[in-house]
Amino acid sequence: SFFTVFVKSEAGEGLSGVPGLVDSVTGKIEGATSEQVGLGSGAIVDLMPGEDIEIANPMRPNAGFDPFVQALLRQIGVALNLPFELLVKHFTASFSASMAALGEAWRGFRVERTHLINSFAQPVYEWVLTEAIERGHIRAPGYFDDPLAREAWSVATWTGPSKGHINPQQEANASRIRLDTGISTLEQEIAEHSGRDWEETIQQRELERTMLEEAGLVLVGATTADGTGSESAA
């Protein structure tokens, strides 16, 4: 490592009066001028009487670097409608604060998602569907004759990826409460939890239940058809 130093002289001559450099290995003294004097590995520089050196401290790393970067990131997050925790992907606050940050971010995500669906995904889907019906690949009576029938045939539900989970157990309990009180639907909860289609989820669960029954196995804690929970594991 090399250090940058400044030579201080009372006479103001600086390095012009330096007699030379002494090599620590060979001991050879070489003449030097102000343009030739530099720092090197194991080099010793003789100074004139009354001269001293002062090391230039670069003050790096700067202690204010991290607060400065965090302040910039917060301003960027405000402009992008992203909470700071989500922008840097570093959740250090409490569960409630993290949930509030994630919920606030998803309010903006849903707006952007709705705009993308209405301006791109749904129109493209309707174009592809219209061409398929015209070519005879799909039978859709009344598609070209009745606007209401056309709307019914082309309606689609776009779920997209879920928002993720910070505490899955608490969020699962909250989902169960919403279903029990009737303020949400199974379709909505499945879409919010995993982003999957609820009909495909039910079909997959039915397939798994049938295979387990044929194999003589029952999942611990599984809910039976009458709504009771089983306790058997085999």
C-alpha positions as CSV (number, residue, x, y, z in Angstrom):
1,S,0.0,0.0,0.0
2,F,1.2,3.5,-0.9
3,F,0.4,6.6,1.1
4,T,0.4,10.1,-0.3
5,V,2.3,12.6,1.8
6,F,3.1,16.3,1.7
7,V,6.6,17.6,2.7
8,K,6.5,20.6,5.0
9,S,9.6,22.8,5.0
10,E,10.2,25.9,7.2
11,A,12.5,27.3,4.5
12,G,9.9,26.7,1.7
13,E,12.3,24.8,-0.5
14,G,10.3,21.6,-0.4
15,L,11.8,18.6,-2.1
16,S,14.4,20.6,-4.1
17,G,16.9,20.1,-1.3
18,V,16.3,16.4,-0.8
19,P,19.8,14.8,-0.9
20,G,18.6,11.5,-2.3
21,L,16.8,8.2,-1.9
22,V,18.2,5.2,0.1
23,D,17.2,1.8,-1.1
24,S,16.4,-0.4,1.9
25,V,17.7,-3.5,0.0
26,T,20.9,-2.4,-1.8
27,G,21.7,0.6,0.4
28,K,22.5,2.6,-2.7
29,I,21.9,6.4,-2.6
30,E,20.5,8.0,-5.7
31,G,20.1,11.6,-6.4
32,A,16.5,12.8,-6.7
33,T,14.6,15.9,-7.8
34,S,11.1,17.0,-6.9
35,E,9.8,15.3,-10.0
36,Q,11.5,12.0,-9.2
37,V,10.8,11.6,-5.5
38,G,7.9,9.2,-4.9
39,L,6.8,6.6,-2.5
40,G,7.8,3.0,-3.0
41,S,7.8,-0.3,-1.2
42,G,10.6,-0.2,1.5
43,A,11.9,3.2,0.3
44,I,13.4,5.7,2.7
45,V,13.4,9.4,1.8
46,D,15.9,11.7,3.6
47,L,14.5,15.1,4.4
48,M,16.4,18.4,4.9
49,P,16.7,19.8,8.4
50,G,13.4,21.4,9.5
51,E,11.3,19.4,7.0
52,D,8.5,17.1,8.0
53,I,5.8,15.1,6.3
54,E,2.0,15.2,6.6
55,I,-0.1,12.3,5.5
56,A,-3.1,13.2,3.4
57,N,-6.0,11.4,5.0
58,P,-8.7,10.6,2.3
59,M,-11.3,10.1,5.0
60,R,-12.5,6.9,3.3
61,P,-14.7,5.1,3.9
62,N,-16.8,8.0,4.9
63,A,-19.1,7.5,7.9
64,G,-21.8,9.5,6.2
65,F,-21.9,7.3,3.1
66,D,-24.7,4.9,4.3
67,P,-27.1,7.6,5.6
68,F,-26.5,9.5,2.3
69,V,-27.4,6.5,0.2
70,Q,-30.4,5.6,2.3
71,A,-31.7,9.2,2.0
72,L,-31.4,8.9,-1.8
73,L,-33.1,5.5,-1.8
74,R,-36.0,6.9,0.2
75,Q,-36.5,9.7,-2.3
76,I,-36.4,7.1,-5.2
77,G,-38.9,4.9,-3.4
78,V,-41.3,7.8,-3.0
79,A,-41.1,8.6,-6.7
80,L,-41.6,4.9,-7.6
81,N,-44.4,4.4,-5.0
82,L,-42.2,1.8,-3.3
83,P,-41.6,1.6,0.5
84,F,-38.0,1.8,1.5
85,E,-38.0,-1.8,3.0
86,L,-39.3,-3.3,-0.3
87,L,-37.0,-1.2,-2.4
88,V,-33.8,-2.4,-0.7
89,K,-35.4,-5.8,0.2
90,H,-34.4,-5.5,3.8
91,F,-37.1,-5.8,6.4
92,T,-35.8,-4.7,9.8
93,A,-39.0,-3.3,11.3
94,S,-41.7,-5.1,13.2
95,F,-44.2,-7.5,11.6
96,S,-46.9,-4.8,11.5
97,A,-44.6,-2.3,9.9
98,S,-43.4,-4.8,7.3
99,M,-47.0,-5.8,6.5
100,A,-48.0,-2.1,6.2
101,A,-45.1,-1.5,3.8
102,L,-45.9,-4.5,1.7
103,G,-49.6,-3.6,1.6
104,E,-48.9,-0.1,0.6
105,A,-46.6,-1.3,-2.2
106,W,-49.3,-3.7,-3.5
107,R,-51.8,-1.0,-3.7
108,G,-49.6,0.6,-6.3
109,F,-48.9,-2.8,-7.9
110,R,-52.6,-3.5,-8.4
111,V,-53.0,-0.1,-10.1
112,E,-50.2,-0.9,-12.5
113,R,-51.4,-4.4,-13.0
114,T,-54.9,-3.2,-13.8
115,H,-53.6,-0.8,-16.4
116,L,-51.4,-3.5,-18.0
117,I,-54.4,-5.9,-18.2
118,N,-56.8,-3.3,-19.6
119,S,-54.4,-1.8,-22.1
120,F,-52.5,-5.0,-23.2
121,A,-53.4,-8.4,-21.9
122,Q,-57.2,-8.3,-22.3
123,P,-57.1,-6.7,-25.8
124,V,-54.6,-9.3,-27.1
125,Y,-56.6,-12.1,-25.6
126,E,-59.7,-10.9,-27.3
127,W,-57.9,-10.6,-30.7
128,V,-56.6,-14.2,-30.4
129,L,-60.0,-15.4,-29.3
130,T,-61.7,-13.6,-32.2
131,E,-59.4,-15.1,-34.8
132,A,-59.8,-18.6,-33.3
133,I,-63.6,-18.3,-33.6
134,E,-63.4,-17.0,-37.1
135,R,-61.2,-19.9,-38.1
136,G,-63.6,-22.3,-36.6
137,H,-61.2,-23.6,-33.8
138,I,-63.7,-22.4,-31.1
139,R,-67.5,-22.5,-31.2
140,A,-69.0,-19.4,-29.7
141,P,-72.6,-18.9,-30.7
142,G,-73.6,-15.3,-30.8
143,Y,-70.1,-13.9,-30.5
144,F,-70.4,-11.7,-33.6
145,D,-74.1,-11.0,-33.3
146,D,-74.7,-10.0,-29.8
147,P,-72.4,-7.6,-27.9
148,L,-73.5,-9.1,-24.5
149,A,-72.6,-12.6,-25.8
150,R,-69.3,-11.4,-27.0
151,E,-68.6,-9.9,-23.6
152,A,-69.6,-13.1,-21.9
153,W,-67.3,-15.2,-24.2
154,S,-64.3,-12.9,-23.8
155,V,-64.4,-12.3,-20.1
156,A,-61.3,-13.4,-18.3
157,T,-59.8,-13.2,-14.8
158,W,-56.2,-12.2,-14.6
159,T,-54.5,-13.2,-11.3
160,G,-50.8,-12.8,-11.7
161,P,-48.2,-13.6,-9.0
162,S,-49.1,-13.3,-5.3
163,K,-47.6,-10.6,-3.1
164,G,-45.7,-13.1,-0.9
165,H,-45.9,-13.7,2.8
166,I,-44.1,-12.4,5.9
167,N,-45.8,-14.5,8.5
168,P,-47.6,-17.4,6.7
169,Q,-49.4,-18.7,9.8
170,Q,-50.9,-15.3,10.7
171,E,-51.9,-14.6,7.2
172,A,-53.5,-18.1,6.8
173,N,-55.5,-17.5,9.9
174,A,-56.6,-14.1,8.6
175,S,-57.6,-15.8,5.3
176,R,-59.7,-18.3,7.2
177,I,-61.5,-15.6,9.1
178,R,-62.3,-13.6,5.9
179,L,-63.8,-16.8,4.4
180,D,-65.8,-17.6,7.6
181,T,-67.2,-14.0,7.8
182,G,-68.1,-13.9,4.1
183,I,-66.0,-10.8,3.3
184,S,-63.9,-12.8,0.8
185,T,-64.2,-15.8,-1.6
186,L,-62.2,-18.9,-2.1
187,E,-61.3,-17.7,-5.6
188,Q,-59.9,-14.4,-4.2
189,E,-58.0,-16.0,-1.4
190,I,-56.3,-18.6,-3.6
191,A,-55.4,-15.9,-6.1
192,E,-54.0,-13.7,-3.4
193,H,-52.1,-16.6,-1.7
194,S,-50.5,-18.4,-4.7
195,G,-51.7,-16.7,-7.8
196,R,-53.2,-19.9,-9.1
197,D,-56.7,-20.5,-10.6
198,W,-59.1,-21.7,-7.9
199,E,-60.8,-24.3,-10.1
200,E,-57.4,-25.9,-10.9
201,T,-56.6,-25.9,-7.2
202,I,-59.8,-27.7,-6.3
203,Q,-59.4,-30.2,-9.1
204,Q,-55.8,-30.9,-8.0
205,R,-56.9,-31.3,-4.4
206,E,-59.6,-33.8,-5.5
207,L,-57.1,-35.8,-7.5
208,E,-54.7,-35.9,-4.5
209,R,-57.5,-36.9,-2.1
210,T,-58.6,-39.8,-4.4
211,M,-55.0,-41.0,-4.7
212,L,-54.5,-40.9,-1.0
213,E,-57.7,-42.8,-0.3
214,E,-56.8,-45.5,-2.9
215,A,-53.4,-45.8,-1.2
216,G,-55.1,-46.1,2.2
217,L,-53.5,-42.8,3.5
218,V,-55.0,-39.8,5.1
219,L,-53.2,-36.6,5.8
220,V,-52.9,-35.5,9.4
221,G,-55.2,-32.6,10.1
222,A,-57.0,-33.0,6.7
223,T,-60.6,-31.9,6.5
224,T,-63.1,-34.6,5.5
225,A,-66.3,-34.1,3.5
226,D,-68.4,-33.6,6.6
227,G,-66.1,-30.8,7.8
228,T,-64.5,-32.7,10.6
229,G,-60.8,-33.1,10.9
230,S,-59.0,-36.4,10.8
231,E,-56.2,-37.5,13.1
232,S,-55.0,-40.6,11.4
233,A,-51.7,-40.6,9.5
234,A,-52.0,-43.9,7.7
